[in-house]
């Protein structure tokens, strides 16, 4: 009887979760408008029209490279909230290993997504009641991996021009290569692709004011590159702290010692960040991230998006003379290998990466 009750409860929770996901996705689909229609609408603001025109330029470039654009980002949705979804990351109390959830389409991923912030917070509290740690992160964009034609959303379309281009390249990368059970591989690859393709896209646009291209001001490029360098410096600090904490958690010590080590490492991380960011003036990257609570899933989530980025950049740098397709073919071959073997290769590649 107890087993039957547990199965029934689990099934009910699963149905409820999929219902909110389907409802959220459907709400986006029924509110889409073709981008060309929005551009031609006399009520469309100048800023939105310019952003939509920019996105079509970015997509044309992506198609030229052979990315699977298809019908993606040809529609627009005005969303009545800051984020489109909220992801919940969960770990045990003294571990940086993210819990995973498995789905029919995406496979196993290291987070659970909700279309309503209240639902995400409720689930996060539930995890904490089970003596786990949880972290809720708002997400402005996501990919359905080609199952639907992903629309442009008001949650991200008003970003700085170069940040918008990077985001679209990131999401399109998920349609190129996606490993069902390896979030770190997928997100690191997409993050590397956004950096690579942004540079290539800029080469086709800088100082070009013809009607077929979108001219990018050189000063904007310098500002973006400066933000990227600073962000990379902070990410390196965070990843170092994450690796050190993983080492401490793996030690055969009592929980009090582990907690003492955690507090000391996070204090050191904040001190190093303060020293670094003090050179940058107002609005340094990760200011809010650092000033708010830092727990295990928050550290682990950032690692999921950045751990293997150096490896993919090293792989690309080694063959820049070859076509883009060659790089993609190499990553596809890597994706087919067993995870343990794949990670050994990625670690070797990461050690070879030499940032400019």
N, C-alpha and C positions, 0 to 999 in steps of 0.2 A: 504493500500500500504506500509506504514512504517513497520507494523507488518510483512508483507510478506518479506520485504527486510531484516529485522533483523533475521528472521528464516533462510533465504537463506544464510546470512552471517555467522550465527552460524553453520549451517550445513557445509558450505564450510570450516570453521576453523576446525571443527571436522574431516572432511575427510582428510584435510591436516595433522592434528596431527597423525591420525591413519596411514596415508601413510608413514610418517617418521619413525614411530614405526615399522611398518611391514618391511619397507626397511632395517632398522637397524638390526632387528632380522634375516632377510633373509641373509644379508651380513655375519653374524656370522655363520649361518648354512652351507652356501655353501663353507666356508673356513675352515671347521673343518677337522682335520686329526686324525685318531685313535691314542690314546696314545701309544699303543704297536708299532705302525709303527714309530712314532717319536722317541721312545726310541731306536729302532733298526737302525735308520737312521745314517749312518756314519758321516753325516754332522751336527748332533745334538751336541750342546756344552755339555761339561761335566756337567756344572751347571744345564742346563735345564734337562738333563737326570736324574740327581740326584733328582731334584725337582719333576719330573713326577713319579719316583719310590716311592718317599715319599707319594705323593697323593694317590697312589694305596694302600699303607699300611693303610693310614687314612680311606679310603673308606671300606677296608676289616673290620676294627674295627667297623665302623659305621653299616655295614651290620650285623655284629655279634650281635650288640645291637638291631637290628630290625628296624633301620632307613630305610626309603624308598629311597635307593640309585638308584636301578634299572639301567637305562642307564646313569645317571648323571655323569659328569666328567670323562667319558671314552674317550672323544675326546679333542683335543687341538686346540686353535686358536691363532695365532700371530696377535695381534691388533696393528695398526700403530698409537696409541695415548696413552696418559697416563691413561685415564679413558675410560670405555666402555660406560657409560651414565653420564648425568648431571641431577641432580634433582633440581627443583626450589621449595622452600618453601615460602609461602606468608602469611602475617597476616595484619589485619587492623593496622593503625598507633599507636594506644594506646591499643593494645591487644596482648596476647600471644596465642590466639586461631588460629591455623593453618587453612587456607582455605582447602577445600577438593574437589577432583575431582573423579568422579565415572566412572568406566569402566566395560565392560561386564564380564571380567574374575576376575580381582582383587577386584572388588567392589569399595568402596570409600576409598581413601588413602589421606594422608596429604601432598602430593607433586605431581609435574608433571614432568615426566622424558622425556629427549630428548637424541637422539644418537649423536647429534652434539652440541658442546659447543656454537657455534654461535646462534643456535636456542634457547637454554636455556637462553642465555643472552638477546636475543631479547624479549622473553616472560617476563623475569624479568623486563626489561625496560618498557614493556607494563603495567605490574602491577603497577610499580611506577608512571606511567603517570595517573593511576586511583587512586592516593593518597594512595596506599598500600605500604607496605615494602616487599622486596623480598631478598632472599638469595640463591645463586647458589652453589651447592656442587657437586664435582666430585665423581663418584662412580666406584670402581674398579670391583665390582661383584654384580650380582642381581640374583634372582630366578624367573623362569617362573612358579613356583608352580606345576611342573610336566607336563605342557602342551607341553614342549619340553625337550629334554635331554640336560640340561645345560652343556656347555663345560668348560674346564679349559681355562683360558685366560692369555695372557702374562701380562695383567694389574695387576694381583695379584700373579701369580705362583712363582715369584722370591722373595716373602716376606721371612722374617726370618721363619725358620721351624715351630716354635710354633705358630707364627702369622698366617701362612698358614693353619695349622691344625684348629685353632680357627675359621678362616673365613669359611672353608668348613663345619664345624659343624654348624655354624650360618646359612648358606644358606640351608643346609639340614633340619634344624629345621623348616623352612617355609613349607616344604613338609609334615611335621608331623602334625602341627597344624597351621591353618591360619583362622582368623576371618575377614570376608570380609570388615567390616567397622570400624576397630579399629587398626590403625597403631601403637599406643603406646603399646597395648597388644602384637601384633605380633613381633615387634622389641625388646621389653623388654624380651619376652620369648626366642627369638633366641639368644639374648646376654647372657642370663642366661645359656642356653644350651651350648653355646660355652665354657663358663667357667667351667661348670660341666664336660663336656665330654673331655675337654683338660686334666683335672686332671686324669680322668679315663684312657684315652689313654696313658698318660705318665706312669701310673702304669704298663702297659703291655710292655713298651719299655725301660724304664730306666735300664741301666747296662745290657742290653741284646743285644749281638752282633751276634746272630744266623741269619741265612739267612732269616728266616721267619719274623724277626722283624727289626725295624729301631731303632738303639741305639741312645739315646739322651744324650748328655754330661750334667752332673749334673750342671756344671757352667752355661750352657745356660739356664737351668731351673731356676736357681737363678736369672739370669739377667732378664728373662721374668717375673718372679714373682715380682721383684722389679719394673719393668716398669708398671706392672698391678696395684700394690699398689699406685704408684705415680699417675697414670692416674685416679684411683678411688678417690684419694684425691682431684684432680682438678675437676673432675666431680661433686663431692659433693659441692664444692664451687660454681660451675656454677648453679647447681640445686637450691641451697639455694638462690642465687641471682634471679633466675627465679621466685621462689615462692614469694620472697619479692616484686618483680616488679609486679607480678600478683595481689598481695594485694593492691599495690599502684594504679594500673590501675582500680581496682574495687571500689575505693573510690569515693564518690560524690564530686569531686573537678574539677576545671577548667583544660583545656588542658595545660596551662602554668605550673601549679603545678605538673601535671603528668610528663611533660617533665623534669622539674627540678629534680623530684624524680628519673627518669630514668637515667639522667646524673650522679647523686650522687651515685646511686647503682652500675652502671658500673665502675665508678671511684674506688669505694670501692672494687669491685671484682678484678680489675687489681692490686690494692695495696696488697690485701691478696694473690693473686697469686704470685706476685713478692717476697713477704716475704717467701712464702712457697718454691718456685722454687729456690730461692737463695741458698738453702741448697743442691741442687742436682747437681751442676756443669753444664757442657755443655749439650746442646740439651734436656732441660726438656720437658715433654709432654705438648701439647697445646700452645707452644711458639708462633707459627704463628697464631693460632686461637685467642689468647689474643692480639697480637700486631696489628691485622687487625681490621677493623670496626666490631663492635658488634651491631646488631640490633635485633628486636623482633623475626623474623623467625629463625635467627641463634641460639638464645637461645632456642626457642621452638623446633627446630629440634633436638638438642642434648637431650632435655628432652624426645622426642619421642622414643629414643633408650635406655633410661636408667631409666625412671620413676619407672617401676614396676620390675626392675631386683631384688632388695632386696626381694620383695614378692615371686618371683619364687624360689630364692635361699633358702628362709625360708621354703617354701613348700617342697623342695627337702631335706633340712637338717633334717626336722622332720621325714622323712621316709627313711633315707639312708639304713636302714637294709633291706628294701623291694626292690624288683626288679625295674629296670628302668621303666618297663612297668606300674608299679603302679603309679609312678610320672606322666607319660604321661596320664594315665587314669584320674587322678585328674585334670590335666590342661584341658583335653578335656571336662570334666564335667563343669568346670568353664567357658570354652569358650561358652557353650550352654546357659548360663544364660543371662538375660538382662544386657546391658552394665552398667547401674547404680548400679545394684545389684552386678555385677562382680567387679566393682571398689571399692565398700565398702569392699568386701572380700580381695581384693588385698591390700588396705590400711591397713587393720588389719594385714595381713601377713607381710607387709613391716615393721610395727612397732615392730614385733617380731624378725626381723632378727638381728643376732649378728655376724658381720664379725670377722674372726679370727685375 
